[in-house]
Amino acid sequence: MNPSVRAWRLALAGYVALLGVISGLAYARGLPLAVLSTPYLDKVLHFGLLGGASFLARRATDDARVPRIGLPAGPVVVGLVATVEECAQKFSPTRTFSLGDLAANLLGVIVLGWLGGPRGRSHRGD
């Protein structure tokens, strides 16, 4: 395995653990609500946190693709998990489903997942 991919996988594992802690705190009502009262900060955090996971997942999977549809596997998995988790909040007494949060999650997955893709090589005609 490429050492670079191994490093991205390690970074993704740590990041997923961090997201798990944040999600757990949210369900336990342990997040600082004063910070979240800043206008639009919640949406920015959704965009950045899930987008960061998408970026790392794309790098960690070495840009593997979903068969038949050709989309990058890492961001697709992150987007599906984020969607399921946001929808599951409808069934929690301590959380609320938000279409705006879901949109911020998916926008972050798309934008930062795209940024995590392979960079084109520069071809110079020497």
Salt bridges, closest charged atoms under 4 A:
ASP42 OD2 - LYS43 NZ 3.32
ASP42 OD1 - HIS46 NE2 3.28
ASP63 OD1 - ARG58 NE 2.54
ASP63 OD2 - ARG65 NH2 3.19
GLU85 OE2 - ARG95 NH1 3.87
ASP101 OD1 - LYS43 NZ 2.72
ASP101 OD2 - HIS46 NE2 3.28
